[in-house]
């Protein structure tokens, strides 16, 4: 489908909160934007504090300097009351992935690379119009199926972050993930 230039929105929450789907950049990277409640330091804590990060994404230790290795401890059983879809059965009980910190500038910038050195994740925080703007850029994997899963995963994880910061009961991770996966399979293009 090429480069997505507009934002597609959906309204799934009981409070009619509207969320944007991520978009695909020309290089195949994924781009997500979320406007979150202030203060920026609180949002930053949810990125770097292992206990708070585990509430929406993954736990595990994180170093404080570029080059530090760390573990991303994913446990979707703790993120959602919903059972894992069959195709993710290998993740039952959690999985640990190795990662490396590339850059850190509290409370504005966090860059890390996961298992595949090509897959860099960049998260920027800025204060805009009384809110904290989170910008996430995810470098694409070579495999298109992984790209759509990655997009759906970030979409669902960021949705839970929104809920956590708003003090709301977190949405169902897998329901959100599967709905987003359907959207991203149709909206994204394989990286060239």
N, C-alpha and C positions, 0 to 999 in steps of 0.2 A: 504493500500500500504506500510505500514511501514515507516521507517525513510527515508526522502529524503536526499540524500547525495550530490547531484549536484545542480547546479543552472540552472533553466530554464530561458531563456531570451526571450524578445519580443521586437520588434522595431515598435512602433506605432507613434512616434513623427515625425513631419515634419523635424526636425533637425537630425533625425536618432539617437537620444539619446537612448541608450539601458538601460533597467531597469531589475533588477532581481526580480523574484517572491520570496516571502518568502519561507522558508523551515520549516518543522516540526521536532522538536527535539524528542528524545526518550521518554520524559515524556509527549509528546503531545503539548508542548508549541510551539508557532510560533516565528520564527526568521526572522527579516528583516534587511538588511544592505543597506545603501545609502551613497554614497560619494558626499559631498556637498561643495560648494565654501566657502572659508575662508572669514572672520575670525570666529573662534569658538564662540566668544561672540555674534556675529550676529545670528548664528544658535541657540544658547542658548536663545536669546531673543524671537525667534519664538516658543520656548517650554514653556516659563514661562510668557511672557507678554500677558495678555488677549486679547488685540486688535490684536496683530500679530498672536497669536495662533488661533484666530477666522478666520483668512484668509485661514487656511488650515485644521483645525481640529475642535476645539470648543473654544468658549469664556468662560467667567466666571472667577470669582475671584480664586486666588490660594494663599494659605498661604505660609509662608517662612520657617516654621519649621516642622520637623517630628511630626506627630500626628494631624496637622491642617486639618480641614475639608474644603472642597471647592466644588464649583458647576461647573460641566462641562455643559456648555450651547451650545448644538448642534443646529445649524440652517443650514441645508443643502440647504435651499432656497438661502442663501447668498453665498454658496460655488460654485454653479453651475447654469448655465443658463438653464439647462435641468430640466424637470419636474421629480418629484419623481415617481419611479415605484409604481404601485398600492399597492403592498404588504407593502410599507413603508408609506402609507397614514397617519398613526397615527403620523408621524414625521412632517407633514405639519405644518409650522409656528414655528417649533423648539420644543425641549424638554430639560429639565434640569435633570441631574443625579447627585446624591451625590457621592463624592469621598473623599479619605483621603490621605494626603501626608505621605509617608513612609520614604523616604530619599531624601535629596537634597544636592548636592555638586557642586555649580556653578564653572565653566561651563561644568562639566563633567558627572554628574549623577543626574537623576530624577527617582524616583520610587513612584508610586501611586497605590491605589486600588480603583476600581470602586464600583458599587452597590453590587456586590457579592464579599465578602471578599476573595474568592479563586482566583479571577482574577486580579493578580498583573501585572502591566505594568512597565517594566524597560527600560529606555532609557539612553544609554551611548554615550558620545561624546568624540572623541579623534582626534588628528591631525596626519595625515599620508600622506606622499608623497605630501605635498602641498595642501591637501584637508582636510575637516572635515569628519571623518567617524562617521555615526550615526548607532548605533546598537540598535535595539528594540527587546525585548523579551516579548511576551505576554503569560501569563499563560492561559491554555485552560479552557473554560467553560465545564460543564458536558455534555451539549447537542451538538451533532455533527452539527446540522443545525446552531446553534449559532457560532460554531467554523468556519464554512465556511464563514458566514456573517462577522464575526470579521476579518478574514484574508482578505477578499475582501475589507472591510472598511479600514483597515490599508493600504492596497496596494494603494487604491485610494487617501486616505488622504496624504500619503507620496508622491504620484505623484504630488499632488497640492503643497506640501511643496517644492519639487524640482523646480517646475515652479516659485513659488513665489521668491525663493532665486536666481533663474536665471534671474529674471526680465521679465519673459514671461507671456503671457496670460494663466491663468490656464486652463488646459484641462477640458473636461466634466466629472464631478465627477461620474455621474450615468453610463455613457458609460464605463468608466474605471472600475467601481465597478462591473458591470454586466459581463464584459469580464473576470475579475479576479475571480468572483464567479464561473463561469463555470470551469475555470482552477482548483480552489481549491476544488470544489466538487469531481473532479476526482483524485486530487493529495494527499489529506489529508486523514488520518485515524482517526476513533473515538479514543478518549483518553481511555486508559485502566484503 
